């Protein structure tokens, strides 16, 4: 029952007590009980007797809808069966196929597999033309008969060393060289030319230095290695009176004496007729000088040459 407001009036002394009670100017038990009853009814009134709004209690943004029970909420939270029907596109995985993923252990095992699990071929790695050969051992390299082995720089060196051992002259160390060796362009020992072999050259009139008094020349130059031997005869029909020596012949290239000490290299002189007591012959540079007399004279001698081998 809703409370009805009572109207109170001023007590009128000109009226009787009963009249003032009737007028509502006297506090009576009835009126007090009515107030108590009104307060009781108001305090138990759950129908928002003051007309309070959600705005007044700070809930203006809360919709007036039914709330789920806590038990329903807990059940919903525990539901792992996609209760909201979320799609893969909604979580940014629209391009991912719905296939089973490999466990990390499987992936790790595959990664560590060194047995070519994908069966990759040499052609696929750009090595299609490379033969599947192993590297030669030292003995295989030195034997040199296999055609299915690869050679490293070390194996090549070992093979060459084995093949050339005893077949070529070495720069150092002692060796015995067998067989005949033809050194076409010469041989040197400690920087000096070593000549070998033998060659002869005739001495003719064209070798004369004096073509006026020396009327004929014949003989031979012989070279063995770098040793030269001279033997020739010349004629002089008129030996000029008072002449000490004459330039008889010139020694050709390939036979000329090496060095200049002594300046004059003595030669042997023989004559058919009696020789003067001061008869002599010697080599002065490349000229054979003779003091003799009329008739035939014979000159011979030996010296060392460093000339190139005569052609």
C-alpha positions in Angstrom: 0.0 0.0 0.0 1.4 3.3 -1.1 2.0 6.0 1.6 -0.4 9.0 1.4 1.0 12.2 2.7 -0.8 13.6 5.8 -1.8 17.3 6.0 -0.9 19.0 9.3 -2.6 22.2 10.5 -1.9 24.8 13.0 -3.5 24.1 16.4 -6.4 26.4 17.0 -6.9 27.4 20.6 -10.5 28.6 19.8 -11.4 25.1 19.0 -11.9 22.2 21.2 -9.4 19.3 21.4 -11.7 17.1 19.5 -12.0 19.7 16.8 -8.2 20.1 16.5 -7.8 16.3 16.2 -10.4 16.3 13.4 -8.6 19.1 11.7 -5.3 17.2 12.0 -3.6 19.6 14.3 -3.0 17.1 17.1 -0.5 14.2 17.0 -2.4 11.1 17.7 -1.5 7.4 17.9 -3.3 6.8 14.7 -1.4 9.4 12.8 1.9 8.2 14.2 1.2 4.6 13.3 0.3 5.8 9.8 3.8 7.4 9.6 5.5 4.3 10.9 3.6 2.2 8.5 4.5 4.5 5.6 8.2 4.4 6.5 8.0 0.6 6.8 6.4 0.3 3.4 8.8 2.7 1.9 11.9 0.9 3.2 10.7 -2.4 1.8 9.5 -1.0 -1.5 11.7 -2.6 -4.3 9.9 -0.9 -7.1 12.3 2.1 -7.3 10.0 4.4 -5.4 12.4 7.3 -6.0 12.5 6.7 -9.8 16.4 6.3 -9.8 17.8 6.0 -13.4 20.9 4.0 -14.5 22.5 7.3 -15.4 22.2 8.4 -11.8 24.1 5.3 -10.6 26.9 5.6 -13.3 25.6 2.7 -15.5 24.3 4.7 -18.4 26.3 2.6 -20.9 25.1 -0.7 -19.6 22.4 -2.4 -21.7 19.3 -3.7 -19.9 19.9 -7.4 -20.9 19.9 -10.6 -19.0 23.2 -11.7 -17.6 24.6 -15.2 -17.9 25.0 -17.2 -14.8 28.6 -17.6 -13.6 28.4 -21.3 -14.1 27.4 -20.8 -17.7 30.3 -18.3 -18.2 32.8 -20.8 -16.7 31.5 -23.5 -19.0 31.9 -21.2 -22.0 35.5 -20.3 -21.0 36.4 -24.0 -20.7 34.9 -24.8 -24.1 37.9 -25.6 -26.5 35.7 -26.5 -29.5 35.7 -23.1 -31.1 32.3 -22.0 -29.6 32.5 -18.7 -31.5 33.2 -20.5 -34.9 36.3 -18.4 -35.5 37.7 -19.0 -39.0 41.4 -19.2 -40.0 41.0 -15.9 -42.0 39.8 -14.2 -38.8 43.1 -15.1 -37.1 45.3 -14.1 -40.1 45.9 -17.6 -41.4 43.7 -17.6 -44.5 46.6 -18.8 -46.8 47.6 -21.7 -44.5 46.4 -25.2 -45.7 44.7 -27.4 -43.2 47.4 -30.1 -43.1 49.1 -31.9 -40.3 52.4 -30.2 -39.1 55.6 -32.2 -38.5 56.7 -32.4 -34.9 59.9 -30.6 -34.0 61.6 -34.0 -33.3 60.8 -35.2 -36.8 62.1 -31.9 -38.3 65.3 -32.1 -36.2 65.9 -35.8 -37.3 65.4 -34.8 -40.9 67.7 -31.9 -40.6 70.5 -34.1 -39.2 70.1 -36.8 -41.8 73.3 -36.8 -43.9 72.3 -39.8 -46.1 70.8 -37.6 -48.9 67.1 -38.1 -47.9 65.9 -36.1 -50.9 67.9 -38.2 -53.3 69.7 -35.2 -54.8 71.7 -36.0 -57.9 75.0 -34.5 -59.0 73.3 -33.0 -62.0 70.9 -31.1 -59.7 73.9 -29.5 -58.0 75.6 -28.5 -61.3 78.2 -31.3 -61.1 76.7 -33.6 -63.8 80.0 -33.7 -65.7 82.2 -34.6 -62.7 83.2 -38.2 -62.4 82.6 -40.1 -59.2 86.3 -40.9 -58.6 88.3 -41.1 -55.4 91.7 -39.5 -54.9 94.7 -41.5 -56.0 97.0 -42.9 -53.3 100.7 -42.2 -53.6 101.4 -45.7 -55.0 98.6 -45.3 -57.6 99.9 -41.9 -58.6 103.5 -43.2 -58.9 102.4 -46.2 -60.9 100.4 -44.0 -63.3 98.1 -46.7 -64.7 94.7 -45.9 -63.2 92.2 -43.8 -65.2 89.6 -43.6 -62.4 91.4 -41.6 -59.8 91.7 -37.8 -59.2 95.2 -36.3 -58.6 95.9 -33.7 -56.0 98.9 -31.3 -56.4 100.8 -33.5 -53.9 100.1 -36.7 -55.9 101.2 -35.0 -59.2 104.4 -33.9 -57.5 105.0 -37.4 -56.2 104.2 -39.0 -59.6 106.6 -36.6 -61.4 109.4 -37.2 -58.8 109.0 -41.0 -59.2 108.9 -40.9 -63.0 111.9 -38.5 -63.4 114.1 -40.2 -60.8 117.2 -41.5 -62.5 116.0 -40.2 -65.9 117.2 -36.6 -65.8 120.1 -34.6 -64.7 119.6 -33.0 -61.3 120.8 -29.5 -60.3 122.4 -30.8 -57.1 123.9 -34.0 -55.8 126.2 -36.6 -57.4 125.1 -38.6 -60.4 126.5 -41.0 -62.8 125.4 -40.3 -66.4 125.5 -43.2 -68.8 125.3 -43.3 -72.6 126.4 -40.7 -75.2 125.2 -37.1 -74.7 125.5 -34.6 -77.5 125.6 -31.1 -76.1 124.9 -29.2 -79.3 125.5 -25.7 -77.9 128.4 -26.4 -75.6 129.1 -27.2 -72.0 130.4 -25.2 -69.0 132.1 -26.2 -65.8 132.1 -23.6 -62.9 131.2 -20.9 -65.5 134.0 -21.9 -67.9 133.3 -23.4 -71.3 134.2 -27.1 -71.6 134.8 -28.1 -75.2 134.7 -31.7 -76.4 135.0 -33.5 -79.7 137.6 -33.1 -82.5 137.6 -30.9 -85.6 140.3 -30.2 -88.2 140.7 -27.3 -90.6 143.2 -27.0 -93.4 145.7 -24.2 -93.6 145.8 -22.8 -97.2 147.2 -19.8 -99.0 144.1 -17.8 -98.1 145.3 -17.8 -94.5 148.5 -16.0 -95.3 149.2 -12.6 -93.7 152.2 -11.9 -96.0 151.3 -12.5 -99.6 154.4 -10.9 -101.0 157.3 -13.1 -99.7 155.3 -16.1 -98.4 154.6 -18.0 -101.6 152.8 -21.1 -100.4 151.2 -22.4 -97.2 149.7 -25.8 -96.4 149.0 -27.6 -93.1 146.2 -28.3 -90.6 144.6 -26.9 -87.4 143.3 -29.6 -85.1 141.0 -28.9 -82.2 140.3 -31.5 -79.5 138.0 -30.1 -76.9 139.5 -26.7 -76.2 143.1 -27.7 -77.1 144.4 -26.5 -80.5 147.3 -28.0 -82.3 148.9 -26.2 -85.3 151.2 -27.9 -87.9 152.0 -26.2 -91.2 154.7 -25.6 -93.9 155.3 -22.4 -95.7 157.7 -21.4 -98.5 159.6 -18.1 -98.8 161.8 -17.8 -101.9 163.3 -14.5 -100.9 163.7 -13.6 -97.2 164.4 -9.8 -97.1 167.8 -9.0 -95.8 167.7 -7.6 -92.3 164.1 -8.6 -91.7 163.6 -10.0 -88.2 160.2 -11.6 -88.5 157.3 -11.9 -90.9 153.6 -12.3 -90.4 153.0 -15.6 -92.0 149.4 -16.7 -91.3 146.4 -15.6 -89.4 144.6 -18.0 -87.0 140.9 -18.2 -87.8 138.0 -17.9 -85.3 137.3 -21.1 -83.4 141.0 -21.8 -82.9 142.4 -18.5 -81.6 144.4 -18.5 -78.4 142.7 -17.5 -75.2 144.3 -14.9 -72.9 147.2 -12.6 -73.5 149.8 -13.8 -70.9 152.4 -14.3 -72.1 152.0 -11.9 -75.0 154.1 -14.1 -77.3 153.4 -17.8 -77.2 156.4 -19.8 -78.5 156.1 -22.3 -81.4 158.5 -24.9 -82.8 160.3 -24.0 -86.1 162.1 -26.5 -88.4 163.8 -25.8 -91.8 165.2 -28.0 -94.5 168.2 -25.8 -95.0 170.5 -24.5 -92.2 168.6 -22.1 -90.0 170.1 -18.9 -88.7 171.0 -19.0 -85.0 168.2 -16.7 -84.1 165.5 -18.5 -86.1 162.2 -18.6 -84.2 158.4 -18.8 -84.4 155.7 -17.6 -82.0 152.0 -16.7 -81.8 151.4 -13.0 -81.3 147.7 -12.6 -80.7 146.1 -14.3 -83.7 149.2 -14.0 -86.0 152.0 -16.5 -86.4 155.3 -14.6 -86.6 158.4 -16.4 -88.0 162.1 -15.5 -88.5 163.6 -18.0 -90.9 165.2 -17.9 -94.3 164.7 -18.8 -97.9 163.1 -22.2 -98.6 160.6 -24.3 -96.7 160.0 -23.9 -93.0 157.9 -26.0 -90.6 156.0 -24.5 -87.7 154.0 -26.4 -85.0 152.6 -25.7 -81.5 149.7 -26.1 -79.1 147.5 -23.7 -77.1 144.2 -23.4 -75.3 141.1 -21.7 -76.9 137.8 -20.5 -75.4 136.3 -19.8 -78.8 132.9 -21.2 -79.7 133.1 -24.5 -81.4 133.8 -23.9 -85.1 131.0 -24.6 -87.5 
